[in-house]
Each structure stands twice: as structure tokens, then as C-alpha cells.
Amino acid sequence: MSQIAVIGAGAWGTGLAIVLGRKGTHQVRLWAHEPDVCASINQQRMNEKFLPGRAIPETVTATNDFATALANAQIIVSVMPSQHCRVLFEQMRAHIPPQAQIVSATKGLEEGSLERMTEVIQEVLHPGTKKSEGEYFESALVGTAALGGPVERSSTAHSIGALSGPSFAQEVARGDPTAITIASTDADLLRTVQQEFSDATFRVYTNTDVVGVELGGALKNIVAIAAGICDGLGLGHNSIAALITRGLAEKTRLTIACGGRPDTMAGLAGLGDLVLTCTGGLSRNRSVGVALGKGGKLPDIIASMHGMVAEGVFTTTAAVGLARARQVEMPITEQMHAILHEGKSPRDAIRELMSRTGKSETWS
């Protein structure tokens, strides 16, 4: 049996562990920060705190010890909150097997550095490795994504990819048909993840656009908060449709500016995840927006989530910084930042968005 470590036992990490465990061909070790979560999984075969009601296969065991979780791991799935990624990988570094393939399933950006999760992981595991815009692990690969396709990895660095797409953890764990994408410039990682993660209800597509897939997964959370605010304000379907469409335009502009491909924004990690998170009742980011639209205060809303994370709250700050650094106009993101971090009234933000100078509809 293959050895897979899943680092992070929130709803999404647990959902992925269930997918991997139910195949019966993997031994899955699920790392959880909370001892009570480990006990719930190992004793009751359920994560009562973050994914209640979903049975966890016997092939999945939980631990809060990195050495145990990572021992002989062939694939490491990183599913921790974005703001914990750097410190956790620093703690994990000594225990990560040299040939382990690493899959980041976190949908967020690091606030201070403005970096995507694969960039953070790269920096921690391979300090000093440089990359140019739109390229990925140039020093570790025989070629780059700029050459038009996946390439074979050398033995000098870990292979790292990004997993994203429309995927509520509850529905994945329930076995609802789901399609996501794995992005990497490493051909072997793409083959491995597609083969090892796919089953009758979980379909994995491949993509070489790491930048686009990661930004698509991160930026959709901001638009989802905005969609929730519209709902909380009592606005109708016209408003949500306009918001999703123009939010997609913003995501596409920033993705192109950062070296990603516009066609990725039309795929699972782009439009697919955006529509799901903006309209689905299970979306934590949308729920935060609904509460804000109804007059709630952000600290109270976060406290009521009992440890659940809405990545868009952190990603909004990073996205604003990234957009300004790349000189990309992102009015929806700017207004969400003002609501979340500057105390702006949601109604005032919507009013300003609607009263902007007239524009031509464009994606660039």
C-alpha cells in the first residue's frame, strides 16, 4: 500500500483523507493539531469537530506528531490554513522524505509575502531557489512551464503541485461526483496524483498552470464574501450574477499579470470554484459575507465559526497588495478589503462599485 500523509484535519483535509482512504490501496496518516480531533478519528472513525456525520475509513489514522505522520510518506497533502503554512513546513522539514511528492490543497495567499502556497513551501524546503514569473522550480526541473507542457523532475528537489477546484468537503466525503484539477510542471506528479486520487466519484484533471490554479482557488474566496454580502443585504440574482462575472474578470487580470493563463480561469479552478463558492450554502466565505451584510462585526463572525477558517478574510489583504504591486485594477477586491479591514459599510461599498466611471467590458 502507498503511504500518504495529509497535513491538516479540518473539513477539507478530512474529506481528502476519506477519498484516499476509501480506495483501500493507500495507508493514510492524517495530522491534526488538536488531540481531541485525533481521538475522535481514531476512536469514533469520525471528525466530530470539523466534518461531523462522515465515516472515516479504517485505512486512515490520525496523529498530532509530524514524525509519525510523515514517516515513509510518498505523497504529502498540505491542507493547513494559509497563514500557518510557512511555520508548519518549517517544523515538518526535517521529517519530510527526500523523494516525497507534495500536493498543496490550501486555497489562499500568505499575507506578509503575498505568495502562493507552493511558493511558500518552495522557500521553506529549498531556501535560495529562485524562480522567474510564470515559471516553477526552474532549478529543480529539466525545463519550465513556459515550454508548454509538464517536464520530468530531477532528483535535487521535491516535486510540488497545487490541487484545486469546486469541492465542498461534506459533498466529497458523501461521495457526490466531484471534479478538480492538479497543477504542476512535473509530469510524474501529475500522473501520480491523477491516478492515486481518482475514483468513481472523484475525478482529477491535470494542468501545467500552477499560478493560475492557485490564484483561482485563492481569489474566488474574496468574491464569495462579496456574494454573501449581497445576499445579506437582500439583493437579488441580478446582483450576484454581475458580481460573479466581474469578479471573474478581476481574477483573470491578476492571474495574467502574475504569469498564469487566462484559459485556466474558465476551468475548474477558475469559474467552477468561483460559482460554487459564491452560490453554495456550505461556503464559509459566503457565510461570512452574509453575516456582514446583515450587520455583523467581523471579530464576532470569526468567533462564531469555532475554529473554522474563511480564507478570504486573509487573502483579501494579500490580493490587494499583489494587485497594487502588479498595477492591476481590482475594484471588488478593494471594496472587500475596505469592508473587512477598514470598517466600511457594505451598502457604501456596493454604492461605490455601481457609481464607478463607465467602462468597456473587458478581461484585460
Solvent accessible surface area in square Angstrom, and as a share of the most:
residue,aa,sasa,rsa
1,M,135,0.60
2,S,28,0.18
3,Q,46,0.20
4,I,0,0.00
5,A,0,0.00
6,V,0,0.00
7,I,0,0.00
8,G,8,0.08
9,A,6,0.05
10,G,26,0.25
11,A,11,0.09
12,W,34,0.12
13,G,1,0.01
14,T,1,0.00
15,G,0,0.00
16,L,0,0.00
17,A,0,0.00
18,I,6,0.03
19,V,0,0.00
20,L,0,0.00
21,G,2,0.02
22,R,81,0.30
23,K,61,0.26
24,G,43,0.42
25,T,76,0.44
26,H,1,0.00
27,Q,50,0.22
28,V,0,0.00
29,R,31,0.11
30,L,0,0.00
31,W,17,0.06
32,A,0,0.00
33,H,136,0.61
34,E,41,0.18
35,P,90,0.56
36,D,87,0.45
37,V,1,0.01
38,C,12,0.07
39,A,37,0.29
40,S,11,0.07
41,I,0,0.00
42,N,66,0.34
43,Q,142,0.63
44,Q,110,0.49
45,R,44,0.16
46,M,45,0.20
47,N,0,0.00
48,E,85,0.38
49,K,93,0.39
50,F,16,0.07
51,L,2,0.01
52,P,64,0.40
53,G,50,0.48
54,R,60,0.22
55,A,75,0.58
56,I,6,0.03
57,P,31,0.20
58,E,133,0.59
59,T,31,0.18
60,V,0,0.00
61,T,57,0.33
62,A,9,0.07
63,T,22,0.13
64,N,75,0.38
65,D,65,0.34
66,F,25,0.10
67,A,44,0.34
68,T,70,0.41
69,A,0,0.00
70,L,0,0.00
71,A,46,0.36
72,N,120,0.61
73,A,3,0.02
74,Q,97,0.43
75,I,5,0.03
76,I,0,0.00
77,V,0,0.00
78,S,1,0.01
79,V,16,0.09
80,M,4,0.02
81,P,42,0.26
82,S,1,0.00
83,Q,55,0.25
84,H,95,0.42
85,C,1,0.01
86,R,64,0.24
87,V,72,0.41
88,L,21,0.10
89,F,0,0.00
90,E,82,0.37
91,Q,98,0.43
92,M,0,0.00
93,R,110,0.40
94,A,98,0.76
95,H,79,0.35
96,I,14,0.07
97,P,26,0.17
98,P,105,0.66
99,Q,102,0.45
100,A,1,0.01
101,Q,12,0.05
102,I,0,0.00
103,V,0,0.00
104,S,3,0.02
105,A,1,0.01
106,T,17,0.10
107,K,29,0.12
108,G,4,0.04
109,L,0,0.00
110,E,21,0.10
111,E,58,0.26
112,G,76,0.73
113,S,47,0.30
114,L,48,0.24
115,E,32,0.14
116,R,14,0.05
117,M,1,0.00
118,T,0,0.00
119,E,21,0.10
120,V,0,0.00
121,I,0,0.00
122,Q,6,0.03
123,E,69,0.31
124,V,7,0.04
125,L,18,0.09
126,H,35,0.15
127,P,99,0.62
128,G,65,0.62
129,T,35,0.20
130,K,162,0.69
131,K,63,0.27
132,S,53,0.34
133,E,97,0.43
134,G,21,0.21
135,E,32,0.14
136,Y,8,0.03
137,F,4,0.02
138,E,81,0.36
139,S,84,0.54
140,A,3,0.02
141,L,18,0.09
142,V,110,0.63
143,G,22,0.21
144,T,14,0.08
145,A,23,0.18
146,A,79,0.61
147,L,135,0.67
148,G,69,0.67
149,G,19,0.18
150,P,62,0.39
151,V,23,0.13
152,E,92,0.41
153,R,50,0.18
154,S,38,0.25
155,S,88,0.57
156,T,102,0.60
157,A,11,0.09
158,H,22,0.10
159,S,3,0.02
160,I,1,0.01
161,G,0,0.00
162,A,3,0.02
163,L,4,0.02
164,S,4,0.03
165,G,0,0.00
166,P,30,0.19
167,S,14,0.09
168,F,28,0.12
169,A,14,0.10
170,Q,47,0.21
171,E,54,0.24
172,V,2,0.01
173,A,14,0.11
174,R,130,0.48
175,G,21,0.20
176,D,40,0.21
177,P,122,0.76
178,T,18,0.10
179,A,29,0.22
180,I,0,0.00
181,T,8,0.04
182,I,0,0.00
183,A,0,0.00
184,S,0,0.00
185,T,1,0.00
186,D,3,0.02
187,A,10,0.08
188,D,52,0.27
189,L,0,0.00
190,L,10,0.05
191,R,131,0.48
192,T,33,0.19
193,V,0,0.00
194,Q,73,0.32
195,Q,130,0.58
196,E,35,0.16
197,F,0,0.00
198,S,32,0.21
199,D,46,0.24
200,A,109,0.84
201,T,42,0.24
202,F,2,0.01
203,R,145,0.53
204,V,5,0.03
205,Y,96,0.37
206,T,60,0.35
207,N,31,0.16
208,T,20,0.11
209,D,8,0.04
210,V,5,0.03
211,V,8,0.05
212,G,0,0.00
213,V,0,0.00
214,E,16,0.07
215,L,1,0.00
216,G,0,0.00
217,G,1,0.01
218,A,0,0.00
219,L,2,0.01
220,K,13,0.06
221,N,3,0.02
222,I,1,0.00
223,V,4,0.02
224,A,0,0.00
225,I,0,0.00
226,A,1,0.01
227,A,0,0.00
228,G,0,0.00
229,I,0,0.00
230,C,4,0.02
231,D,62,0.32
232,G,13,0.13
233,L,23,0.12
234,G,66,0.63
235,L,61,0.30
236,G,43,0.41
237,H,166,0.74
238,N,132,0.68
239,S,37,0.24
240,I,28,0.14
241,A,59,0.45
242,A,58,0.45
243,L,14,0.07
244,I,22,0.11
245,T,56,0.33
246,R,79,0.29
247,G,0,0.00
248,L,21,0.10
249,A,0,0.00
250,E,4,0.02
251,K,1,0.01
252,T,8,0.05
253,R,36,0.13
254,L,0,0.00
255,T,0,0.00
256,I,77,0.39
257,A,39,0.30
258,C,7,0.04
259,G,33,0.32
260,G,9,0.08
261,R,93,0.34
262,P,74,0.47
263,D,88,0.46
264,T,5,0.03
265,M,4,0.02
266,A,76,0.59
267,G,32,0.31
268,L,50,0.25
269,A,2,0.01
270,G,0,0.00
271,L,70,0.35
272,G,24,0.23
273,D,1,0.01
274,L,0,0.00
275,V,64,0.37
276,L,42,0.21
277,T,5,0.03
278,C,2,0.01
279,T,74,0.43
280,G,14,0.14
281,G,67,0.65
282,L,91,0.45
283,S,3,0.02
284,R,89,0.32
285,N,13,0.06
286,R,50,0.18
287,S,56,0.36
288,V,1,0.01
289,G,0,0.00
290,V,26,0.15
291,A,32,0.25
292,L,12,0.06
293,G,10,0.09
294,K,148,0.63
295,G,53,0.51
296,G,30,0.28
297,K,138,0.58
298,L,25,0.12
299,P,100,0.63
300,D,96,0.50
301,I,17,0.09
302,I,75,0.38
303,A,72,0.56
304,S,69,0.44
305,M,31,0.14
306,H,146,0.65
307,G,55,0.53
308,M,55,0.25
309,V,41,0.23
310,A,6,0.05
311,E,21,0.09
312,G,0,0.00
313,V,8,0.05
314,F,73,0.31
315,T,0,0.00
316,T,0,0.00
317,T,45,0.26
318,A,0,0.00
319,A,0,0.00
320,V,5,0.03
321,G,23,0.22
322,L,14,0.07
323,A,2,0.02
324,R,148,0.54
325,A,65,0.50
326,R,87,0.32
327,Q,171,0.76
328,V,23,0.13
329,E,93,0.42
330,M,6,0.03
331,P,20,0.13
332,I,8,0.04
333,T,3,0.02
334,E,59,0.26
335,Q,24,0.11
336,M,1,0.00
337,H,29,0.13
338,A,12,0.10
339,I,11,0.05
340,L,11,0.06
341,H,78,0.35
342,E,119,0.53
343,G,70,0.67
344,K,50,0.21
345,S,48,0.31
346,P,25,0.16
347,R,132,0.48
348,D,58,0.30
349,A,0,0.00
350,I,33,0.17
351,R,144,0.52
352,E,81,0.36
353,L,32,0.16
354,M,160,0.71
355,S,84,0.54
356,R,89,0.32
357,T,111,0.65
358,G,72,0.69
359,K,132,0.56
360,S,89,0.58
361,E,130,0.58
362,T,57,0.33
363,W,100,0.35
364,S,106,0.69
